[in-house]
Amino acid sequence: MKQDIYQKLKEEIFLIAELGINHEGDIDVAERVIKGLKNSGASAIKLQSFTPERYVSASDAERLAKLKKWSLNYEAHKYIKKKADKAGLAFISTPLSEDWVEPLASICDALKIASGDIDFLPTITAAAKTNLPVIMSTGTANIKEVDAAVALFKSAQQIENKGQLQLMHCVSEYPAKIEDCNLNSIPFMNKRYGINVGWSNHVVGPLACYTAVSLGANIIEVHVTDRREGRELRDHALSFEPQEICGLVSELNSIKSGLGLLTKCPTLAEQENTLAFRKGLIFSRDLKSGSIIEEKDIMFARPATFFSSNKIDDVVGRTLCQDVKSGYLISEENLA
């Protein structure tokens, strides 16, 4: 699956459906979402994996209690991995505590480093040593912190693989406002590091995703849920439901296909239509054979079949070899 990921990144949008902890500890919810994503165009399903006591301190007792209920054990991860394989989805997870990097490496097709761990050496170095594709989110980070994280990751790699690290621009607000997204960070970081930069979406709706792809993002991560209504966890409100993913992926790939090359050139269809769209030279009045063509004898109209409008100097001063009518194109057949 690793090579499939790299290949898909080159060809089309790699959409990660981030279930995270929206399953709220219910493995049936995870399975239901995965079934809903089958044939949707989504590329991967992603979880968040952690040991609660190593993720949230005891001082936040209420949150810790919830995370204990919502965490999945390793056997549950293996079960979800099998369901993902069956649905044709890559299986990715974010080790939110460093002790999960090693167990995830044996079952995941890629790992995700959370924005909150952009400066956390244990997870970054452990992930780099797995030789799996690693996606690093950059929410809350300034550019010096991203520089340091990228350098740390590369220094920890055991096998040099330029395609191994992918970055994600991210705004760590839930939900994020589109005006706060600074999506130009995507081409900025792509140029700075020479690696893929994607978009981890926390904006309600698809607008930021469309913009990110138009700015060069090949990886898009969106939160998914089995249902938004009647849920308390904040991530549900900004999540897509499985039946909405197919349309999103189709639209994102259409945007990507429309970007083309970083140049300006006419399409094949345009090349065929060029002369029809551009103005050529026509006679402004009836003239007799033997007349010397003057500038006042020439006007402009489509198409540019024989002489384009900027070739007037090639015609002025030449002699007609036949009678001509006003409004007709000037051609070499008219000229001696």
C-alpha positions in Angstrom: 0.0 0.0 0.0 2.9 2.3 0.7 3.9 2.6 -3.0 0.2 3.0 -3.9 0.1 6.0 -1.7 3.1 7.6 -3.4 1.6 6.9 -6.9 -1.8 8.3 -6.0 -0.3 11.4 -4.7 1.2 12.0 -8.1 -2.0 11.3 -10.1 -5.0 12.5 -8.1 -6.2 13.9 -4.8 -5.4 11.7 -1.8 -8.4 12.2 0.5 -8.0 11.2 4.1 -11.3 10.6 5.9 -10.4 11.5 9.5 -12.6 9.6 11.8 -10.3 10.4 14.7 -12.3 9.8 17.9 -15.7 10.5 16.3 -16.4 6.8 16.9 -16.4 7.7 20.7 -15.1 4.2 21.5 -17.8 2.3 19.6 -16.1 0.1 17.0 -19.4 -0.4 15.3 -19.5 3.2 14.4 -16.0 2.9 12.8 -17.1 -0.1 10.8 -20.3 1.7 9.7 -18.3 4.8 8.5 -15.8 2.6 6.6 -18.6 0.7 4.8 -20.1 4.1 3.9 -16.8 5.2 2.4 -16.4 2.2 0.2 -16.4 3.3 -3.5 -16.7 7.0 -2.3 -13.3 8.0 -3.8 -11.8 8.4 -0.4 -8.2 7.2 -0.2 -7.8 6.4 3.5 -9.5 6.2 6.8 -7.7 7.7 9.8 -7.9 7.2 13.5 -6.3 8.8 16.5 -4.4 6.3 18.8 -3.2 7.0 22.3 -2.7 5.9 25.9 -5.0 8.3 27.7 -2.7 8.9 30.7 0.1 9.8 28.3 -2.0 12.1 26.2 -3.9 14.2 28.8 -2.7 14.9 32.3 -4.7 14.0 35.4 -5.3 17.6 36.1 -7.9 17.6 33.3 -9.9 14.9 34.9 -13.1 15.3 32.9 -11.3 15.1 29.6 -9.2 12.2 30.7 -12.3 10.3 31.7 -13.8 10.8 28.3 -10.7 9.8 26.5 -10.5 6.6 28.5 -14.0 5.7 27.2 -13.1 6.7 23.6 -9.7 5.1 23.2 -9.4 1.9 21.2 -7.1 -1.0 22.0 -4.6 -2.6 19.6 -7.0 -5.4 18.7 -9.7 -2.9 17.8 -7.1 -1.2 15.5 -6.3 -4.5 13.8 -10.0 -5.1 13.3 -10.6 -1.7 11.7 -7.5 -2.2 9.6 -9.0 -5.4 8.1 -12.3 -3.5 7.4 -10.3 -0.7 5.7 -8.5 -3.2 3.5 -11.8 -4.8 2.6 -13.2 -1.4 1.6 -10.1 -0.5 -0.4 -9.0 2.2 1.9 -5.5 2.9 3.2 -5.3 2.7 7.0 -3.7 5.7 8.8 -3.5 6.7 12.4 -2.1 9.5 14.5 -0.1 8.3 17.5 -1.1 11.0 20.0 1.2 9.4 22.6 4.6 8.3 21.5 4.1 4.7 22.8 1.7 4.1 19.9 4.2 4.7 17.1 5.7 1.2 17.2 2.5 -0.8 17.3 0.9 1.4 14.6 3.9 0.9 12.3 3.1 -2.8 12.0 -0.5 -2.3 10.7 -0.7 1.2 9.2 0.0 2.3 5.7 1.1 5.7 6.9 1.4 7.7 10.1 0.2 11.2 10.9 2.0 13.5 13.3 -0.5 15.8 15.0 -0.1 19.6 15.0 0.3 19.4 18.8 3.4 17.3 18.4 5.2 19.6 15.9 7.8 20.2 18.6 7.6 16.7 20.2 10.9 14.9 19.6 9.9 11.4 20.7 7.0 11.0 18.2 8.8 12.7 15.3 11.9 10.7 15.6 10.1 7.4 16.2 7.8 8.0 13.2 10.8 8.9 11.0 12.5 5.6 11.8 9.5 3.5 10.7 10.2 4.2 7.0 6.4 4.6 6.5 5.0 7.6 4.7 4.5 10.2 7.4 2.2 13.2 7.2 3.1 16.0 9.5 0.4 18.6 10.5 1.6 22.2 11.1 -1.3 23.8 13.0 -0.2 26.3 15.7 3.4 26.4 14.3 5.4 29.3 12.9 7.8 28.7 10.1 10.8 28.4 12.3 9.1 25.6 14.2 8.2 23.8 10.9 11.8 24.2 9.8 13.0 22.6 13.0 10.5 19.7 12.7 11.3 19.0 9.1 15.1 19.0 9.9 14.5 16.8 12.9 12.5 14.3 10.9 15.1 14.1 8.1 18.0 13.7 10.6 16.1 10.8 12.2 15.4 8.9 9.0 17.2 5.6 8.7 16.6 5.3 5.0 16.7 8.5 2.9 13.4 8.7 1.1 12.4 12.1 -0.3 8.8 11.0 -0.7 8.4 9.8 2.9 7.5 13.1 4.6 4.4 15.1 3.6 3.3 18.3 5.3 -0.2 19.5 6.0 -1.1 23.1 6.4 -3.7 23.3 9.2 -5.5 25.9 11.3 -6.1 24.4 14.8 -9.5 26.0 15.4 -12.7 23.9 15.7 -14.3 25.1 13.5 -11.8 27.4 11.7 -13.0 30.5 9.8 -12.1 30.7 6.1 -10.6 34.2 6.6 -8.2 32.7 9.1 -6.9 29.9 6.9 -4.0 31.7 5.1 -4.1 29.0 2.4 -1.1 30.6 0.6 1.0 28.7 3.2 0.5 25.7 1.0 2.5 26.9 -2.0 4.9 28.8 0.3 5.9 25.6 2.2 5.9 23.5 -1.0 8.5 25.9 -2.4 10.5 26.1 0.8 10.8 22.4 1.4 10.3 20.9 -2.0 7.8 18.3 -0.7 4.0 17.8 -0.9 2.0 20.1 1.2 -1.7 19.3 1.8 -4.6 20.8 3.8 -6.1 19.4 7.0 -9.6 21.0 7.0 -11.4 22.4 10.0 -13.6 24.7 8.1 -17.3 23.8 7.9 -18.1 22.8 4.3 -15.8 22.3 1.3 -14.7 25.8 0.3 -11.3 25.7 1.9 -10.7 22.3 0.4 -11.4 23.6 -3.1 -9.1 26.5 -2.6 -6.3 24.3 -1.2 -6.4 22.1 -4.3 -6.3 25.1 -6.5 -3.1 26.2 -4.7 -1.4 22.8 -5.2 -2.5 20.6 -2.4 -2.5 16.9 -3.3 -3.6 15.6 0.1 -6.8 16.7 1.7 -7.9 15.6 5.1 -11.5 16.1 6.2 -13.2 14.9 9.4 -15.9 12.3 8.9 -18.7 11.0 11.2 -21.6 8.6 11.0 -23.9 11.6 11.7 -23.6 15.2 12.7 -26.9 15.7 14.3 -27.4 15.2 18.0 -23.6 14.8 18.8 -21.7 16.7 21.4 -18.0 16.2 20.5 -16.9 19.3 18.6 -15.4 17.4 15.7 -18.8 16.1 14.6 -20.1 19.6 13.6 -17.3 20.2 11.1 -17.3 16.6 9.7 -18.6 15.2 6.5 -20.9 12.2 6.5 -19.9 9.3 4.3 -22.5 9.9 1.6 -21.1 13.4 1.1 -17.5 12.3 0.4 -18.1 11.0 -3.1 -19.2 14.4 -4.4 -16.4 16.1 -2.6 -13.7 13.8 -4.1 -15.1 14.2 -7.6 -15.1 18.0 -7.3 -11.6 18.1 -5.9 -10.2 15.8 -8.7 -12.0 18.0 -11.3 -10.3 21.1 -9.8 -6.9 19.3 -9.9 -7.4 18.2 -13.5 -8.2 21.8 -14.4 -5.0 23.2 -13.0 -2.8 21.9 -15.8 0.8 23.0 -16.1 2.7 26.0 -14.6 2.9 27.8 -18.0 0.6 29.5 -20.5 -0.1 27.6 -23.7 -3.2 27.0 -25.8 -5.0 23.7 -25.7 -5.3 21.6 -28.8 -8.9 22.7 -29.3 -7.7 26.4 -29.0 -5.0 25.8 -31.5 -7.6 24.5 -34.0 -9.8 27.6 -33.3 -7.1 30.2 -33.3 -7.5 31.5 -36.9 -11.3 31.5 -36.5 -11.2 33.7 -33.4 -8.6 36.2 -34.6 -9.1 39.0 -37.1 -7.7 38.9 -40.6 -7.4 41.4 -43.5 -10.4 42.1 -45.8 -11.0 44.6 -48.6 -12.7 47.8 -47.6 -14.1 48.4 -51.1 -14.4 46.9 -54.6 -11.1 47.1 -56.5 -10.1 46.3 -60.1 -7.3 44.0 -61.2 -4.1 45.9 -61.5 -4.8 48.2 -58.6 -2.1 48.9 -56.1 -3.3 48.2 -52.6 -3.3 51.1 -50.2 -3.8 51.1 -46.4 -7.3 52.7 -46.9 -8.3 49.6 -49.0 -8.0 47.3 -46.0 -10.2 46.6 -43.0 -10.3 43.8 -40.4 -12.7 41.0 -39.7 -12.7 37.4 -38.6 -11.3 34.9 -39.5 -7.5 35.3 -40.0 -7.4 32.5 -42.6 -4.9 34.1 -44.9 -3.4 37.3 -43.5 -3.6 38.0 -39.8 -4.4 41.6 -38.7 -0.7 42.3 -37.9 0.4 41.4 -41.5 -1.0 44.6 -43.1 2.5 45.6 -44.2 2.8 42.4 -46.2 -0.2 43.5 -48.3 0.1 47.3 -48.7 1.8 48.2 -52.0 1.1 44.9 -53.7 -0.8 44.7 -57.0 -4.1 42.9 -57.5 -4.2 40.2 -60.2 -8.0 40.0 -60.2 -11.1 42.0 -59.4 -12.1 41.9 -55.8 -15.2 42.7 -53.7 -15.6 44.7 -50.5 -15.7 42.7 -47.3 -13.9 39.6 -48.7 -10.7 38.2 -47.1 -7.5 39.1 -48.8 -5.5 36.1 -49.9 -2.4 35.4 -52.0 -4.7 34.4 -54.9 -5.7 38.0 -55.1 -2.1 39.3 -55.4 0.4 39.4 -58.2 
